[in-house]
Amino acid sequence: MEITSSLEPGTKVRYTELRVSRMDERGKKRFNGQVGVITGYRAQSSELPEPIVTFPKFGRFKEEKIFEVPWKDIELAE
């Protein structure tokens, strides 16, 4: 599902299967199926600003905050 408008902070998202398939082995282990939360947006001049997504601690992986995640790389989590 393509996201066409900004989502509220607190919305749960995850990386798409296509994006995860293009990651290295460590990235695949870290992000495959993991749900992150939109925590905000950076000030951008684009019509649809890209979100800041925070993924919680998972196993030995620390919490990770990723800035300006492209909309094509994430999807809503159920």
N, CA, C and O atoms as a DFTB+ gen file, in Angstrom:
312 C
 N C O
     1  1       0.841      -1.179       0.000
     2  2       0.000       0.000       0.000
     3  2       0.883       1.239       0.000
     4  3       1.740       1.390       0.870
     5  1       0.685       2.106      -0.947
     6  2       1.455       3.335      -1.015
     7  2       0.857       4.378      -0.081
     8  3      -0.354       4.601      -0.078
     9  1       1.707       5.009       0.704
    10  2       1.255       6.036       1.644
    11  2       1.236       7.366       0.907
    12  3       2.232       7.763       0.303
    13  1       0.093       8.057       0.960
    14  2      -0.056       9.288       0.182
    15  2      -0.201      10.536       1.038
    16  3      -0.312      11.636       0.497
    17  1      -0.205      10.396       2.355
    18  2      -0.276      11.569       3.226
    19  2       0.500      11.284       4.501
    20  3       0.753      10.128       4.840
    21  1       0.878      12.350       5.208
    22  2       1.617      12.183       6.454
    23  2       0.787      11.404       7.462
    24  3      -0.437      11.531       7.501
    25  1       1.444      10.613       8.259
    26  2       0.782       9.839       9.302
    27  2       1.091      10.463      10.656
    28  3       2.126      11.104      10.835
    29  1       0.193      10.271      11.597
    30  2       0.362      10.820      12.939
    31  2       1.561      10.176      13.641
    32  3       1.819       8.986      13.458
    33  1       2.296      10.957      14.445
    34  2       3.313      10.337      15.292
    35  2       2.652       9.271      16.167
    36  3       1.537       9.461      16.653
    37  1       3.336       8.171      16.359
    38  2       2.781       7.051      17.111
    39  2       2.253       5.944      16.212
    40  3       1.942       4.852      16.689
    41  1       2.149       6.218      14.909
    42  2       1.681       5.209      13.957
    43  2       2.743       4.119      13.805
    44  3       3.930       4.416      13.667
    45  1       2.312       2.867      13.831
    46  2       3.233       1.737      13.712
    47  2       3.459       1.398      12.242
    48  3       2.514       1.258      11.466
    49  1       4.732       1.269      11.882
    50  2       5.121       0.957      10.505
    51  2       6.227      -0.091      10.522
    52  3       6.812      -0.375      11.567
    53  1       6.502      -0.656       9.364
    54  2       7.631      -1.576       9.211
    55  2       8.196      -1.397       7.801
    56  3       7.542      -0.846       6.916
    57  1       9.432      -1.880       7.618
    58  2      10.028      -1.839       6.289
    59  2       9.297      -2.817       5.382
    60  3       8.822      -3.858       5.836
    61  1       9.207      -2.480       4.099
    62  2       8.599      -3.385       3.126
    63  2       9.529      -4.581       2.904
    64  3      10.727      -4.507       3.175
    65  1       8.965      -5.671       2.414
    66  2       9.770      -6.863       2.122
    67  2      10.841      -6.556       1.086
    68  3      11.957      -7.068       1.175
    69  1      10.507      -5.720       0.101
    70  2      11.478      -5.354      -0.931
    71  2      12.672      -4.636      -0.310
    72  3      13.818      -4.931      -0.652
    73  1      12.416      -3.702       0.594
    74  2      13.507      -2.955       1.239
    75  2      14.369      -3.887       2.087
    76  3      15.597      -3.808       2.040
    77  1      13.741      -4.761       2.853
    78  2      14.497      -5.697       3.694
    79  2      15.344      -6.629       2.829
    80  3      16.470      -6.959       3.202
    81  1      14.824      -7.053       1.689
    82  2      15.570      -7.970       0.819
    83  2      16.839      -7.330       0.261
    84  3      17.753      -8.039      -0.161
    85  1      16.903      -6.018       0.253
    86  2      18.078      -5.311      -0.273
    87  2      19.101      -4.966       0.808
    88  3      20.137      -4.371       0.512
    89  1      18.820      -5.334       2.050
    90  2      19.734      -5.048       3.160
    91  2      20.789      -6.136       3.269
    92  3      20.633      -7.235       2.738
    93  1      21.877      -5.803       3.976
    94  2      22.881      -6.826       4.265
    95  2      22.328      -7.772       5.336
    96  3      21.237      -7.544       5.860
    97  1      23.064      -8.815       5.658
    98  2      22.573      -9.835       6.595
    99  2      22.222      -9.246       7.960
   100  3      21.208      -9.616       8.551
   101  1      23.042      -8.346       8.455
   102  2      22.771      -7.721       9.757
   103  2      21.471      -6.924       9.704
   104  3      20.661      -6.997      10.628
   105  1      21.268      -6.169       8.636
   106  2      20.038      -5.397       8.481
   107  2      18.815      -6.291       8.388
   108  3      17.768      -5.983       8.958
   109  1      18.947      -7.389       7.677
   110  2      17.827      -8.335       7.562
   111  2      17.450      -8.894       8.926
   112  3      16.267      -8.991       9.254
   113  1      18.459      -9.264       9.730
   114  2      18.183      -9.788      11.068
   115  2      17.541      -8.720      11.947
   116  3      16.665      -9.021      12.758
   117  1      17.975      -7.482      11.786
   118  2      17.490      -6.396      12.643
   119  2      16.073      -5.970      12.288
   120  3      15.255      -5.755      13.182
   121  1      15.767      -5.844      11.001
   122  2      14.520      -5.197      10.597
   123  2      13.446      -6.111      10.011
   124  3      12.306      -5.674       9.853
   125  1      13.766      -7.356       9.685
   126  2      12.766      -8.235       9.086
   127  2      11.602      -8.466      10.052
   128  3      11.775      -9.101      11.093
   129  1      10.435      -7.962       9.715
   130  2       9.237      -8.149      10.526
   131  2       9.133      -7.253      11.744
   132  3       8.129      -7.303      12.454
   133  1      10.140      -6.436      12.004
   134  2      10.118      -5.579      13.186
   135  2       9.240      -4.352      12.958
   136  3       9.241      -3.759      11.880
   137  1       8.500      -3.990      13.984
   138  2       7.596      -2.844      13.906
   139  2       8.253      -1.649      14.574
   140  3       8.745      -1.737      15.699
   141  1       8.251      -0.530      13.859
   142  2       8.759       0.719      14.394
   143  2       7.615       1.704      14.556
   144  3       6.484       1.432      14.155
   145  1       7.920       2.853      15.149
   146  2       6.912       3.871      15.411
   147  2       7.375       5.193      14.810
   148  3       8.530       5.587      14.973
   149  1       6.466       5.875      14.113
   150  2       6.785       7.213      13.617
   151  2       6.837       8.135      14.826
   152  3       5.851       8.276      15.550
   153  1       7.989       8.763      15.042
   154  2       8.143       9.634      16.204
   155  2       8.120      11.107      15.839
   156  3       8.139      11.962      16.724
   157  1       8.079      11.417      14.561
   158  2       8.005      12.812      14.145
   159  2       8.489      12.995      12.722
   160  3       8.652      12.039      11.964
   161  1       8.713      14.260      12.385
   162  2       9.162      14.631      11.045
   163  2      10.205      15.723      11.175
   164  3      10.114      16.565      12.068
   165  1      11.191      15.720      10.298
   166  2      12.138      16.829      10.235
   167  2      11.518      17.918       9.381
   168  3      10.672      17.650       8.528
   169  1      11.943      19.132       9.616
   170  2      11.454      20.241       8.799
   171  2      12.002      20.057       7.385
   172  3      13.213      20.087       7.166
   173  1      11.097      19.867       6.434
   174  2      11.485      19.659       5.042
   175  2      10.598      20.529       4.169
   176  3       9.487      20.892       4.555
   177  1      11.094      20.852       3.009
   178  2      10.318      21.699       2.105
   179  2       9.416      20.892       1.179
   180  3       8.672      21.468       0.385
   181  1       9.474      19.573       1.273
   182  2       8.653      18.763       0.375
   183  2       7.200      18.747       0.832
   184  3       6.900      18.998       1.999
   185  1       6.310      18.449      -0.098
   186  2       4.877      18.401       0.185
   187  2       4.541      17.270       1.159
   188  3       3.640      17.409       1.986
   189  1       5.258      16.161       1.064
   190  2       5.031      15.006       1.924
   191  2       6.340      14.692       2.662
   192  3       7.150      13.906       2.170
   193  1       6.554      15.303       3.842
   194  2       7.821      15.097       4.554
   195  2       8.007      13.638       4.950
   196  3       7.046      12.931       5.255
   197  1       9.260      13.205       4.940
   198  2       9.568      11.819       5.286
   199  2       9.714      11.692       6.802
   200  3      10.260      12.586       7.450
   201  1       9.232      10.592       7.366
   202  2       9.173      10.465       8.824
   203  2      10.483      10.047       9.490
   204  3      11.400       9.526       8.855
   205  1      10.526      10.299      10.790
   206  2      11.555       9.743      11.659
   207  2      10.917       8.495      12.264
   208  3       9.854       8.577      12.879
   209  1      11.556       7.354      12.092
   210  2      11.008       6.091      12.601
   211  2      11.955       5.532      13.658
   212  3      13.162       5.430      13.440
   213  1      11.385       5.172      14.803
   214  2      12.163       4.576      15.884
   215  2      11.790       3.103      16.013
   216  3      10.620       2.749      16.162
   217  1      12.815       2.256      15.953
   218  2      12.629       0.822      16.146
   219  2      13.114       0.490      17.556
   220  3      14.222       0.876      17.927
   221  1      12.301      -0.222      18.354
   222  2      12.688      -0.525      19.739
   223  2      13.831      -1.529      19.814
   224  3      14.170      -2.187      18.830
   225  1      14.416      -1.631      20.998
   226  2      15.455      -2.627      21.259
   227  2      14.902      -4.004      20.901
   228  3      13.755      -4.331      21.206
   229  1      15.742      -4.800      20.249
   230  2      15.330      -6.136      19.816
   231  2      16.509      -7.079      20.002
   232  3      17.513      -6.962      19.300
   233  1      16.396      -8.011      20.940
   234  2      17.507      -8.922      21.201
   235  2      18.747      -8.143      21.582
   236  3      18.726      -7.353      22.526
   237  1      19.821      -8.361      20.856
   238  2      21.065      -7.639      21.148
   239  2      21.167      -6.312      20.404
   240  3      22.136      -5.573      20.581
   241  1      20.180      -6.009      19.580
   242  2      20.189      -4.753      18.833
   243  2      19.630      -3.624      19.692
   244  3      18.602      -3.792      20.346
   245  1      20.294      -2.490      19.693
   246  2      19.845      -1.328      20.458
   247  2      18.685      -0.639      19.754
   248  3      18.427      -0.879      18.575
   249  1      17.985       0.224      20.497
   250  2      16.946       1.049      19.877
   251  2      17.594       1.845      18.749
   252  3      18.729       2.303      18.876
   253  1      16.881       2.002      17.664
   254  2      17.436       2.696      16.510
   255  2      16.447       3.716      15.981
   256  3      15.291       3.395      15.706
   257  1      16.918       4.958      15.839
   258  2      16.096       6.036      15.295
   259  2      16.634       6.355      13.907
   260  3      17.812       6.672      13.749
   261  1      15.767       6.270      12.903
   262  2      16.186       6.484      11.520
   263  2      15.466       7.714      10.983
   264  3      14.237       7.778      10.995
   265  1      16.230       8.676      10.518
   266  2      15.689       9.938      10.031
   267  2      15.363       9.871       8.544
   268  3      16.074       9.230       7.771
   269  1      14.287      10.537       8.155
   270  2      13.887      10.691       6.752
   271  2      13.804       9.354       6.013
   272  3      14.468       9.151       4.997
   273  1      12.997       8.468       6.528
   274  2      12.784       7.165       5.882
   275  2      11.893       7.381       4.660
   276  3      10.797       7.923       4.802
   277  1      12.324       6.978       3.468
   278  2      11.488       7.152       2.277
   279  2      10.163       6.401       2.413
   280  3      10.129       5.260       2.876
   281  1       9.080       7.050       2.008
   282  2       7.743       6.449       2.107
   283  2       7.647       5.139       1.337
   284  3       6.912       4.239       1.742
   285  1       8.379       5.019       0.233
   286  2       8.303       3.794      -0.574
   287  2       8.912       2.598       0.152
   288  3       8.687       1.454      -0.244
   289  1       9.685       2.853       1.215
   290  2      10.360       1.775       1.935
   291  2       9.613       1.284       3.170
   292  3      10.045       0.322       3.805
   293  1       8.485       1.933       3.526
   294  2       7.745       1.501       4.715
   295  2       6.281       1.243       4.389
   296  3       5.747       1.722       3.388
   297  1       5.650       0.471       5.267
   298  2       4.224       0.173       5.136
   299  2       3.607       0.177       6.529
   300  3       4.310       0.031       7.529
   301  1       2.306       0.342       6.585
   302  2       1.612       0.309       7.869
   303  2       1.696      -1.088       8.461
   304  3       1.567      -2.081       7.745
   305  1       1.912      -1.162       9.766
   306  2       1.932      -2.445      10.467
   307  2       0.546      -2.709      11.036
   308  3      -0.105      -1.789      11.530
   309  1       0.098      -3.933      10.973
   310  2      -1.228      -4.296      11.483
   311  2      -1.279      -4.192      12.972
   312  3      -2.318      -4.459      13.575
